[in-house]
Amino acid sequence: MKALVIGLAGHNLGDDAIAFTVFNKLKSEGVEVKVTTVNPGRLEKYGINEVYLNRKSVASLCKLSIEILKTDLIFVGGGSLIQDKLGFKGFKGVMGFLNQITLMCKVLGKNVISLPIGVDKLFASESEKSANKIIKRISQLNVRDQLSYDNAFRYSGIEAKIYPDPAFFIDKYICNNKETSSQKPYCVISLVKENLDEDLFISEIIDYCKRVIEESDLYIKFVCMDTRATDELIIYNKIVNHLPPERVEIIRNDNLLLIVPLIQEANHILAMRLHALIIGFSHAPMYCLSRTTKTLALCKEYSIPYLDLDDSDKPNFDGMHRFFEKTIKNEYSLEEHYNKKKSINENSLEYLSFD
């Protein structure tokens, strides 16, 4: 049996983590798997069979069509693929990608199974009409949370199945390969550049980092989940300029075998990135600075303390500081997270199991 996983892995380590987990799960089922990437070579180092995807290239799309035709199982995802917050029109934007792929598969007579995707609130009526058409082209719609289920049903009348994000299971497939090294104690900070009041936000993060440095022996590692120079790296450079260089480090590395243990072995995690939270869940105390529905839904479902940055023009960051106080006093219990992680078992990948 042959499978093709069509996603946007290649720049964001969260997308790479999904691709890595799904590839290894399908491989363990005896399936011959290929995975698309927008950045050639990014997945090859893990032994993943890549298919380069350039949506602006007719030649690349023709090659993808050939791969679809000779494949038994077509998966699309994951990530927040039904959303218009970052723009959508036709085949442009993230939802445009899903529109394009599902339409190609329909024309080629192939069914599509979605990996657990996010379905966000849409802001334009035209987006809702498009979502209706896109969702109805998917033969098995899997979503990653109740909010996505509710939104998908509202847009299409389709009842999806809810499964956890595949990256929750990365430990099973990475444990024998991950790269570890002795480290001085550190915390991980994972931020996002998009849609921030940078003056207020950066000031608050700098104050937090100064407090970590002054009141503990922790080093601070700023992790780029999106490894492009145009994303959080810009924010990190602005922050570290105000901090002692011997106590801070920007980690910009595209190797999951390094990044996964680095996140999981942290003293604590302060994150905006969804997959920094998912990868670190139950391994380290964490606090979320949420600016999207996907992180808000995750925090509510998995009891992760958070600040909703969109809830006020001037968010109150006191909870972030109380979180730090609990971590340095060893008062943050991971028991609830451990128990929740245990409840997310292998059956949660049943959509990737075949007789």
C-alpha positions as CSV (number, residue, x, y, z in Angstrom):
1,M,0.0,0.0,0.0
2,K,1.2,3.5,-0.9
3,A,0.5,6.7,1.0
4,L,1.1,10.4,0.2
5,V,1.1,13.0,3.0
6,I,0.5,16.4,1.5
7,G,1.4,19.2,3.9
8,L,3.6,22.3,4.3
9,A,6.5,20.8,6.2
10,G,9.8,22.5,5.5
11,H,10.0,25.8,7.4
12,N,8.1,25.3,10.7
13,L,9.3,22.7,13.1
14,G,5.7,22.1,14.2
15,D,4.8,21.0,10.6
16,D,8.0,18.9,10.5
17,A,7.0,17.2,13.8
18,I,3.6,16.2,12.3
19,A,5.2,14.9,9.1
20,F,7.8,13.0,11.1
21,T,5.3,11.3,13.4
22,V,2.8,10.5,10.6
23,F,5.5,9.1,8.4
24,N,6.9,6.8,11.1
25,K,3.4,5.6,12.2
26,L,2.4,4.7,8.6
27,K,5.8,3.1,8.0
28,S,5.3,0.9,11.1
29,E,2.0,-0.2,9.5
30,G,3.9,-1.5,6.5
31,V,2.8,1.4,4.3
32,E,5.2,2.9,1.7
33,V,5.1,6.6,2.5
34,K,6.0,9.9,0.7
35,V,5.7,13.3,2.3
36,T,5.6,16.7,0.6
37,T,7.9,19.5,1.7
38,V,8.2,23.1,0.6
39,N,11.9,23.0,1.5
40,P,13.9,20.2,-0.2
41,G,16.2,18.2,2.0
42,R,14.5,19.3,5.3
43,L,12.8,15.8,5.8
44,E,15.4,13.6,4.0
45,K,17.7,13.6,7.0
46,Y,15.1,11.6,9.0
47,G,14.8,9.0,6.2
48,I,11.6,10.4,4.9
49,N,10.8,10.1,1.2
50,E,10.2,13.6,0.1
51,V,8.2,15.1,-2.7
52,Y,9.0,18.8,-3.3
53,L,6.0,21.0,-3.5
54,N,6.2,24.4,-5.1
55,R,2.6,25.7,-5.5
56,K,3.7,28.4,-7.9
57,S,5.4,25.9,-10.3
58,V,3.3,24.2,-12.9
59,A,6.0,21.5,-13.2
60,S,5.9,20.8,-9.4
61,L,2.1,20.6,-9.4
62,C,2.2,18.2,-12.4
63,K,4.7,16.0,-10.5
64,L,2.4,16.1,-7.5
65,S,-0.6,15.0,-9.7
66,I,1.4,12.0,-10.9
67,E,2.2,11.1,-7.3
68,I,-1.5,11.4,-6.3
69,L,-2.5,9.1,-9.2
70,K,-0.2,6.3,-8.3
71,T,-1.0,6.5,-4.6
72,D,-3.6,4.5,-2.6
73,L,-4.0,6.8,0.4
74,I,-3.9,10.6,0.3
75,F,-3.6,12.5,3.6
76,V,-3.6,16.3,3.9
77,G,-2.5,18.4,6.8
78,G,-2.0,19.0,9.6
79,G,-2.0,22.5,11.0
80,S,-4.7,25.2,11.0
81,L,-5.7,24.8,7.3
82,I,-9.1,26.3,7.5
83,Q,-8.5,29.9,8.5
84,D,-8.4,33.3,6.8
85,K,-6.7,35.3,9.5
86,L,-3.5,35.3,7.4
87,G,-5.3,35.9,4.1
88,F,-7.3,33.8,1.7
89,K,-8.3,34.1,-1.9
90,G,-8.7,31.2,-4.3
91,F,-5.5,29.2,-4.0
92,K,-3.7,31.8,-2.0
93,G,-3.0,31.5,1.7
94,V,-3.1,28.4,3.9
95,M,-6.8,27.7,3.2
96,G,-6.0,28.2,-0.5
97,F,-3.5,25.4,-0.2
98,L,-6.2,23.1,1.1
99,N,-8.6,24.3,-1.6
100,Q,-6.0,23.5,-4.2
101,I,-5.1,20.1,-3.0
102,T,-8.7,18.9,-2.4
103,L,-9.7,20.1,-5.8
104,M,-6.8,18.3,-7.4
105,C,-7.7,15.1,-5.7
106,K,-11.4,15.5,-6.7
107,V,-10.4,16.0,-10.4
108,L,-8.1,13.0,-10.2
109,G,-10.7,10.8,-8.6
110,K,-8.9,10.3,-5.3
111,N,-10.3,10.4,-1.8
112,V,-8.7,12.6,0.8
113,I,-8.2,11.9,4.5
114,S,-7.3,14.9,6.6
115,L,-4.8,14.6,9.4
116,P,-6.3,16.3,12.6
117,I,-6.5,19.9,11.3
118,G,-7.5,23.2,12.9
119,V,-10.7,24.9,11.7
120,D,-10.8,28.5,12.9
121,K,-13.4,31.2,13.0
122,L,-13.6,32.7,9.6
123,F,-13.9,36.5,9.2
124,A,-15.3,36.7,5.6
125,S,-18.6,35.3,4.3
126,E,-16.8,34.2,1.1
127,S,-14.3,32.3,3.2
128,E,-17.2,30.4,4.9
129,K,-18.7,29.5,1.4
130,S,-15.3,28.2,0.3
131,A,-14.9,26.3,3.6
132,N,-18.2,24.5,2.9
133,K,-16.9,23.3,-0.5
134,I,-13.4,22.4,0.7
135,I,-14.7,20.3,3.7
136,K,-17.2,18.5,1.5
137,R,-14.3,17.3,-0.7
138,I,-12.7,15.6,2.2
139,S,-13.8,12.0,2.5
140,Q,-12.7,11.7,6.2
141,L,-12.5,14.9,8.1
142,N,-10.4,14.7,11.2
143,V,-9.9,17.8,13.5
144,R,-7.8,18.4,16.5
145,D,-10.2,19.9,19.0
146,Q,-13.8,20.6,19.9
147,L,-13.7,24.2,18.6
148,S,-12.6,22.9,15.2
149,Y,-15.4,20.3,15.2
150,D,-17.9,23.0,16.0
151,N,-16.6,25.4,13.3
152,A,-16.5,22.6,10.7
153,F,-20.0,21.6,11.4
154,R,-21.2,25.2,11.2
155,Y,-19.6,25.7,7.8
156,S,-20.5,22.4,6.2
157,G,-22.9,20.4,8.3
158,I,-20.2,17.6,8.4
159,E,-19.5,15.9,11.7
160,A,-15.8,15.4,11.9
161,K,-13.8,13.1,14.2
162,I,-11.7,14.6,16.9
163,Y,-8.1,13.3,17.4
164,P,-5.1,14.9,19.1
165,D,-2.4,16.6,17.0
166,P,0.0,13.8,15.8
167,A,2.9,15.7,17.3
168,F,1.7,14.5,20.8
169,F,3.1,11.1,19.8
170,I,6.5,12.2,18.5
171,D,8.3,10.7,21.6
172,K,7.5,7.2,20.4
173,Y,9.3,7.7,17.2
174,I,12.1,10.0,18.2
175,C,13.3,8.4,21.5
176,N,15.9,6.2,20.0
177,N,17.3,8.9,17.7
178,K,17.2,12.2,19.6
179,E,20.4,14.0,20.3
180,T,21.0,14.9,24.0
181,S,23.9,16.5,25.8
182,S,24.6,17.7,29.3
183,Q,23.2,21.2,29.8
184,K,23.3,23.9,32.4
185,P,19.8,24.4,33.7
186,Y,17.7,26.5,31.3
187,C,14.2,27.6,30.3
188,V,12.8,27.7,26.8
189,I,11.0,30.7,25.3
190,S,9.1,30.2,22.1
191,L,7.5,33.3,20.6
192,V,5.7,34.4,17.4
193,K,6.1,37.6,15.4
194,E,2.6,37.9,14.0
195,N,0.2,40.6,15.0
196,L,1.9,41.8,18.2
197,D,2.0,45.2,19.9
198,E,5.8,44.8,19.9
199,D,6.5,47.8,22.2
200,L,4.4,46.4,25.0
201,F,5.1,42.8,24.4
202,I,8.8,42.9,24.0
203,S,9.1,45.1,27.2
204,E,7.1,42.5,29.2
205,I,9.3,39.6,27.9
206,I,12.5,41.5,28.7
207,D,11.3,42.1,32.2
208,Y,10.5,38.5,32.6
209,C,13.9,37.4,31.3
210,K,15.7,39.8,33.6
211,R,13.8,38.4,36.5
212,V,14.7,34.8,35.5
213,I,18.4,35.8,35.3
214,E,18.4,37.8,38.6
215,E,16.4,35.3,40.7
216,S,17.6,31.9,39.4
217,D,20.6,30.2,37.8
218,L,18.7,29.4,34.7
219,Y,20.0,30.2,31.2
220,I,17.4,31.3,28.6
221,K,17.1,29.6,25.2
222,F,15.0,31.3,22.6
223,V,13.8,28.6,20.2
224,C,12.9,29.4,16.6
225,M,10.1,27.0,15.7
226,D,9.9,28.8,12.4
227,T,13.5,28.8,11.2
228,R,13.0,31.5,8.6
229,A,14.8,34.9,9.2
230,T,11.5,36.7,8.8
231,D,9.7,35.3,11.8
232,E,10.5,35.1,15.5
233,L,14.2,35.5,15.0
234,I,13.4,39.2,14.5
235,I,11.7,39.4,17.9
236,Y,14.5,37.4,19.6
237,N,17.2,39.7,18.3
238,K,15.4,42.7,19.8
239,I,15.0,41.0,23.2
240,V,18.5,39.6,23.6
241,N,20.0,43.1,23.0
242,H,18.8,44.0,26.5
243,L,20.1,40.9,28.2
244,P,23.5,39.7,29.4
245,P,24.8,37.6,26.4
246,E,26.4,35.0,28.6
247,R,23.0,33.9,29.9
248,V,20.9,33.8,26.7
249,E,21.1,31.9,23.4
250,I,19.0,32.0,20.2
251,I,18.5,28.4,18.9
252,R,17.8,28.4,15.2
253,N,18.2,24.8,14.2
254,D,16.0,22.7,11.8
255,N,16.9,19.3,13.4
256,L,14.0,17.8,15.3
257,L,16.3,15.3,16.9
258,L,17.9,18.2,18.7
259,I,15.0,20.6,19.2
260,V,12.5,18.0,20.7
261,P,14.8,17.0,23.7
262,L,15.9,20.6,24.1
263,I,12.3,21.7,24.7
264,Q,11.4,18.6,26.8
265,E,14.4,18.9,29.1
266,A,13.8,22.6,30.0
267,N,13.2,23.7,33.5
268,H,10.1,25.5,32.2
269,I,8.6,26.7,28.9
270,L,7.1,30.0,28.1
271,A,5.5,29.7,24.7
272,M,3.2,31.2,22.1
273,R,3.9,28.4,19.5
274,L,1.4,25.6,19.5
275,H,3.9,22.8,18.9
276,A,6.4,24.0,21.4
277,L,3.6,23.4,23.9
278,I,2.6,20.1,22.4
279,I,6.2,18.8,22.3
280,G,6.9,19.9,25.8
281,F,3.6,18.8,27.3
282,S,4.0,16.7,30.5
283,H,7.8,17.0,30.3
284,A,8.2,20.5,31.7
285,P,6.1,23.2,33.4
286,M,4.6,25.5,30.8
287,Y,2.8,28.8,30.5
288,C,1.2,30.0,27.2
289,L,1.0,33.5,25.9
290,S,-2.0,32.8,23.6
291,R,-2.8,34.9,20.6
292,T,-4.7,32.3,18.5
293,T,-7.8,30.1,18.9
294,K,-5.6,27.0,18.5
295,T,-3.4,27.7,21.5
296,L,-6.4,28.9,23.5
297,A,-8.3,25.6,22.7
298,L,-5.2,23.6,23.7
299,C,-4.8,25.4,27.0
300,K,-8.4,24.9,28.0
301,E,-8.5,21.2,27.0
302,Y,-5.1,20.3,28.6
303,S,-5.2,22.6,31.6
304,I,-2.2,24.7,30.6
305,P,-2.0,28.1,32.4
306,Y,-2.3,30.9,29.9
307,L,-2.7,34.6,29.2
308,D,-5.1,35.5,26.3
309,L,-3.3,38.3,24.6
310,D,-6.4,39.2,22.5
311,D,-8.6,39.5,25.6
312,S,-7.6,43.1,26.3
313,D,-5.8,46.1,24.8
314,K,-3.4,46.0,27.7
315,P,-3.0,42.3,28.8
316,N,-2.0,41.7,32.5
317,F,1.2,39.7,32.6
318,D,1.0,39.0,36.4
319,G,0.1,35.4,35.8
320,M,3.2,34.8,33.8
321,H,5.3,36.0,36.8
322,R,3.4,33.9,39.3
323,F,4.1,30.9,37.0
324,F,7.8,31.7,37.2
325,E,7.6,32.0,41.0
326,K,6.0,28.5,41.2
327,T,8.7,27.0,39.0
328,I,11.6,28.2,41.0
329,K,9.9,27.1,44.3
330,N,9.2,23.7,42.7
331,E,5.5,24.3,43.4
332,Y,4.4,23.5,39.8
333,S,2.9,20.0,39.6
334,L,3.0,18.0,36.4
335,E,0.7,15.3,37.7
336,E,-2.4,16.5,35.8
337,H,-0.4,16.7,32.6
338,Y,1.1,13.3,33.1
339,N,-2.3,11.8,33.6
340,K,-3.7,13.6,30.5
341,K,-0.8,12.4,28.4
342,K,-1.5,8.8,29.5
343,S,-5.1,9.1,28.3
344,I,-3.9,10.1,24.8
345,N,-3.0,6.6,23.7
346,E,-2.1,4.8,20.5
347,N,-5.8,4.5,19.6
348,S,-5.6,8.2,18.9
349,L,-3.7,7.4,15.7
350,E,-6.3,4.9,14.5
351,Y,-6.9,6.8,11.3
352,L,-3.4,5.8,10.4
353,S,-3.9,2.1,11.0
354,F,-4.8,-0.3,8.2
355,D,-5.4,-4.1,8.1
